[in-house]
Amino acid sequence: MIIAAGVVFFILIGILTIFAFPHFSPIPYFPSNKKDIPLILTALNLRDDQIVVDLGAGDGLVVFEAAHRAFQKKLATRFIAVEINPILVFILHLRKLFHSNKKNIRIVWADMFKFKTIEQYSNMTIFLYISPWFLEKTLKQIRTLPGKKTIVSYYYPIKSLRPALTISNGVNPIFVYPL
Ligand SMILES: C[S@@+](CC[C@H](N)C(=O)[O-])C[C@H]1O[C@@H](n2cnc3c(N)ncnc32)[C@H](O)[C@@H]1O
């Protein structure tokens, strides 16, 4: 009994450490507001020949909702969830197991600033909900990815770009930037 309690205690400490240390999560985990999901899906503009990448996917709220919408619409859209936090990566894998559209979802345990994909799609849409002071660095990284790219930034605008579309009738704004 005491051993079991000790094991649970150390697991909890481990989880707290992973969430607290900047090395694992320089950008804190905070999910998009659920009320904004329909607007986020509009901004993602799901299509067949498209890959949607969530850089810093958290527990996958956006990726899984978008993949479900693609499944309902019988779209061949592909999804990549990139996440650095191992606990969240574990949760992403668990959630993927039970997802209707799991064959089109890839989970990648990686640092978004080093993320590369060899998948060639004519349209890549990158979803971002990250701290504003990391947006320019992320933009640099995104420019190195292949193909035509569109960034959908939730909550924070990218100062160096002019949005083609701003959705501001939700809880938080959404900015769309074709690159
Ligand atoms: C604000 S949350 C957004 C979660 C999700 N995209 C959403 O909208 O619900 C940011 C996420 O980025 C992850 N993150 C932080 N730094 C990262 C990095 N360098 N590479 C990949 N993911 C990172 C955090 O662990 C966190 O889950």
PDBQT file of the ligand as one rigid body, heavy atoms in Angstrom, charges set to zero:
ROOT
HETATM    1  C1  LIG A 201      -1.049  27.010 -26.069  1.00  0.00    +0.000 C 
HETATM    2  S1  LIG A 201      -0.834  25.254 -26.258  1.00  0.00    +0.000 S 
HETATM    3  C2  LIG A 201      -1.847  24.997 -27.697  1.00  0.00    +0.000 C 
HETATM    4  C3  LIG A 201      -2.407  23.587 -27.792  1.00  0.00    +0.000 C 
HETATM    5  C4  LIG A 201      -3.248  23.292 -29.038  1.00  0.00    +0.000 C 
HETATM    6  N1  LIG A 201      -2.571  23.702 -30.255  1.00  0.00    +0.000 N 
HETATM    7  C5  LIG A 201      -4.594  23.968 -28.958  1.00  0.00    +0.000 C 
HETATM    8  O1  LIG A 201      -4.773  24.960 -29.669  1.00  0.00    +0.000 OA
HETATM    9  O2  LIG A 201      -5.455  23.500 -28.197  1.00  0.00    +0.000 OA
HETATM   10  C6  LIG A 201       0.846  25.211 -26.879  1.00  0.00    +0.000 C 
HETATM   11  C7  LIG A 201       1.441  23.803 -26.938  1.00  0.00    +0.000 C 
HETATM   12  O3  LIG A 201       2.732  23.898 -27.533  1.00  0.00    +0.000 OA
HETATM   13  C8  LIG A 201       3.570  22.911 -26.923  1.00  0.00    +0.000 C 
HETATM   14  N2  LIG A 201       4.971  23.317 -27.145  1.00  0.00    +0.000 N 
HETATM   15  C9  LIG A 201       5.681  24.255 -26.485  1.00  0.00    +0.000 A 
HETATM   16  N3  LIG A 201       6.908  24.365 -27.000  1.00  0.00    +0.000 NA
HETATM   17  C10 LIG A 201       6.983  23.471 -28.026  1.00  0.00    +0.000 A 
HETATM   18  C11 LIG A 201       8.006  23.115 -28.947  1.00  0.00    +0.000 A 
HETATM   19  N4  LIG A 201       9.209  23.716 -28.930  1.00  0.00    +0.000 N 
HETATM   20  N5  LIG A 201       7.752  22.155 -29.858  1.00  0.00    +0.000 NA
HETATM   21  C12 LIG A 201       6.538  21.536 -29.895  1.00  0.00    +0.000 A 
HETATM   22  N6  LIG A 201       5.522  21.832 -29.034  1.00  0.00    +0.000 NA
HETATM   23  C13 LIG A 201       5.744  22.778 -28.125  1.00  0.00    +0.000 A 
HETATM   24  C14 LIG A 201       3.159  22.951 -25.463  1.00  0.00    +0.000 C 
HETATM   25  O4  LIG A 201       3.548  21.768 -24.793  1.00  0.00    +0.000 OA
HETATM   26  C15 LIG A 201       1.643  23.127 -25.590  1.00  0.00    +0.000 C 
HETATM   27  O5  LIG A 201       0.988  21.905 -25.586  1.00  0.00    +0.000 OA
ENDROOT
TORSDOF 0
